[in-house]
Amino acid sequence: MNTTEINGYEIEAFNQYDLTVGKKEGVCPVCSHDRKPENRKAKCAMYDWERGLGTCMNCDTVFQLHTFKRKGGGTKEYVLPEWRNNTDLSDAAIKWFEGRGISQKTLTDMKISEGQEWMPQVSNNVNTIQFNYFINEQLINTKFRDGRKNFKLVKGAEKVFYNINNIVNHDWCVIVEGEMDALSLYEVGITNVISVPNGATLNRLNLDYLDNCIEYFDDKQKIILATDSDEAGQNLQQELIRRFGAEVCWLADFGIHKDANDFLIADGRNALINAIHSSTAVPLENVVTVNDINDELEEFIHEGFKPGYQVGLDNFD
């Protein structure tokens, strides 16, 4: 059953977990080894070899059966950060994430790390949380966040979407504005979520990360935009609609909440799942749907045609 590509993605390592090729169910490469000895060989995962995806019913993880060669990417040379694998997080960091609704499992899955880093905003080495940007197994960039909510990316490194690996072979994905929002959706089982690397600003939008990753969206039939509700987030939303085209874009609504993480904390996981799956299509210019004229239709059904203008001549009127 070996193949060289799936849905336009060229396979780099076929059957990366050495599973039984062709079988539709079996063990989960993510959680089975951590289960009780009597359950380690339980068939808790479903394999979809045509799509190259597996789904575990025990840990709710969606995993890639293969690794895929990178799509896109120009000829420009970038700095490649060193992967230090400092994923043994402190108790304080874990508790902070738990307060934001993010479990330790999600932190491990997303390779969140921690360590000292020079932060120019405070001109000092301070402890930071590190969001690592991978394409396949290659670390492309890292965003550092300190306790004062200062951020920085690796100077000279390429800007790409956060968690881009997890949208491969999905025909839809979600785009959020920050890594915490991406973690929030991953936490509730929506793993095909990516975040922009540099947030949103009012005055200038630099979308070079989209140019660097544009081929990853060739097979996407639906792109859900779940940016922040503030003016900068809406500005980013409109630019993404312009770049992707309104016909494939859908909009998530978090109501009174600013973003996905605030929504998760306030309303819980089921509400966040429903908010994403209840997204609405972007209205197409010069296209009118039944919903757009629903009020007028109901009025006509109940009241019929209204009389026109009168000119004062009975026979004519």
N, C-alpha and C positions, 0 to 999 in steps of 0.2 A: 504494500500500500504506500510505498515511498512516492513522494512527489517533490517537485522543485519549488512550487509556489501555491499560495492559496489567496484568492481574491486580489491578485495583483501584488501580494507581499511575498518576496522571495525568501524561502526558508534557509536559515543559516545552519541550525542544528535540529535535525528531525528527531522527534520523540525524545525531548531533552530529559525526561524522567525515567526513561527505559521502561515504559509501560507495555502491556501486551497489545501490539498494534492490531487494530480491527475490532477489539472488544468494546462493547458499548458501556460497560460498567466495570468498576474495580476499586482499588484503594485510592486514597487521596494523597498526592505527594506532599501536601502542605501539612495535614494534621494526623494522618494515620500513624506515623511513627511516635507521636506523643500520646496516643490513646493507651488504655489498659491493654496488657498483653493479649487477652482473649478477644479484643476488638480490633487489633491492628491489621488483620487480614479481611475485615468486614468490607463488603462492597458498598462504600458510602458515596462514591463519585460516579458521575455519568460522563462519558467521553464522546465528543462530537468530532470525529476525525475529518469530516468534510470542512468544518469551520476552523478546526485546529484549537478548539476550546474544551476545557473540562469544567464541570460544576460539582462541588461537594455539597451533599445534603447535611453533613455533620457540622462543618465550620462555615458553610455558606460562601466559600471562596470560589471565584471564577479564575481559572488559571490557564496559561498558554501551554498547549501540548508541545509546541516547538518554539525555538527562537527564530526571529526574522531579521534579515539584513535591513539596515537603515534605509528608509526612503528619503529622497531629497538630499539636502545638504549641498552647499556650494563648494568652491575650490579654495575659499579663504581659510587661512590657517588660524586656529584658535588655541588658547591655553587649555590644557586638560588638567583639571584638579586631581590631586592624589586622593584615592579612596582609602580612608583610614579606618573605616568600619567601627567607629566608636558608638555602637548601637546599644551598649549596656548603659541605659539611662539612669540617672539618679532618681531617688525616691521623690525628690522635690519636683523634678520635671514630669515624672509620671503622674503625680497628683495634680499638677497644673493642667495637664492634658485631660485628665479625668474630669476636672472641673469644667472643661469645655466640651464634655460629652464624648471624648475620644479615648478608646480603650488601648491597653498595652498591645493587644494583638494587631490592631491597625498600625500602631507605631512601628512594630516589627515588620509587618508586611511592606510598609512604605519606606523602610530603611531610614527612619529618623535617627539622627545621631546628635551627640552633645560634646562640647569641648571648648577650650579657650580659643579666642580669636581676637585679633586687633580690630577694634571698631573705631573708625575715624570720627564718628559723632561724639565719642567720649574720650578720644585720644588715649586709649588704654586697652590692654588685654582683659577681656571679661568673658565670663561663661556664656555660651550661646547654644541655642537650639539650631540644628542644621537640617534644612530640607534639601535632599539630594536629588538632582535631576539626572536620570539615567536614560539612555537609549540603548536597548538591549542590556548588556552587562557593562557598558562603558559609562563611567561617570562623566557627564558633560558640563555640569555647573552645580554650584551649591549656593543656597541662600542662607545667610546667617541672621539670626534674630536674637537680640539680647533682652534682658529683663525690662529695659526701658522702651521696648518696641522700636528699636532702631534696626534697620535692615541693611544688608549689602550682599551683592553677588560677587563672584570671583572675577577680578579684573582681567579682561582679555579673553574670558571664556565665552562660548557661544550661548546665545539666548534661545531656549526651546521651551515648549510647554512642559509643565510638571506632570509626571505620570503618563507620558505619551505612549509608553509601551502598552498600557492597558486599554487603549482604544483600537488596537490592531484586531481586525476580523469582526468588529462590531459594525453594524450598519447605522448605528446612531451613537452619539456621545453627548456629554454635558460639558460646557465650558463655564468655569467660575473665575472669580477675580483674585483669589488668594489660596495659598496652600491649606490653611485651616478649613476653608470651605470644601476643598477637595478631600481632605481627611474626613470631614463630616459626611459627605456622600458615600465615601468608601466604607465608613462605619456602618451605614444602614444597608449595605449590599449593592450600592450602585458604583461598581468599580471602574466603569468606563467613563471616568470623569477626568478632566485635565484643567489645570490652572494656568493663567498667563503668569509670566515670571516677574513682571514689574508693575502690577496693579494697574490703576487707571488715573489719569490726570485730566484736568479741565482744559489746559492750554495746548498740550502737545501729546499726541499718541504715537509711540514708537512701536510698530508692530513687526519689527524685523524677525521676531520669533515665529510669526505666522509664515513669513516668506521661507524661513528655514525648515518648516514642517508642513508646507501646504499639501504635499503629496499624500499625507496621512488622511486627508479629508476627501480624496477622490471617490471612495466607496461609501461615503456617508449619505444616507437618505434623509437623515434628520439630525440637526444640530441644535441642542437645547441651550439657550443662553441664560445663565443664572448669575448674572453680574449683580453688583451691589445696587441698592435702590437710590443711592445719592446721585447727584448730578454728574459726577465723574464716571460712575458706573454706567449710567444711562448713555453717556457719551461713548464709552467703549462699546456698549451694546449696539448702538447705531452704526459704528464703524465696522463691527464684525458682520452685521447684516449687509452692509454695502459690499464687503469683501466676499462673503460667501454667497450672497443672493438670498432675497427674502423667501424664495420658494422652498428652501431647505431649513430655514430657521424657525425655531419655536421659542417662546418666552415663558420662563418660570416666574411665578409671583409668590413672594414671601410675605405679602401683606404689610403689616406695620414693622416688620423686622428688616434690618439692614442687609443681612446676607444669610447664607445657608447655615453657618455655624450658630448665629444668634437664633435662627429659626429652630434648629435642633435642640438647643438648650431650653428654649421657651416652650415649644410645642411637642417635642419628642420625635422619635425615629419614624413612626408610622405617618405622622403629619408631613415630615420631610419627604418621605417616599411619595406620598400622594401629591405633594406640591410639584415634584418633578414629572410624575406621570400625568398630571393634569395640565401640563403646559399647553399653551395655545399657539396656533400658527400665526406668524407675522402676516398681517393683512397685505394682500398684493395690491399694488397701485392700479387703479382703474378697474378693479374686479369687485363686484358686489355679490355678497352671498345672501342666502335667505335670512340668516341671523342678523345681517345688517339692516334689513327692512322688516323685521318681525313685528315691531310695534305698528307700522303702517298696515301690514297685512291683517293683524287682529282687528284694527279699527275698521277696515273695509268689510271684514266678515260680519262684524256686529252692527255696523251702521250703514253699509252700502256706500254708493256714490253720494258725495255731498253736492248740493246744488251749486251751479256756477254763478258767475256775476250776472246781475240783473240790469237790463237796459230800460225798463219801464213799459215795454210793449208786451201785453199779456200773451198774445199769440206767439210772439217771437220767443219770449222767456219760456 
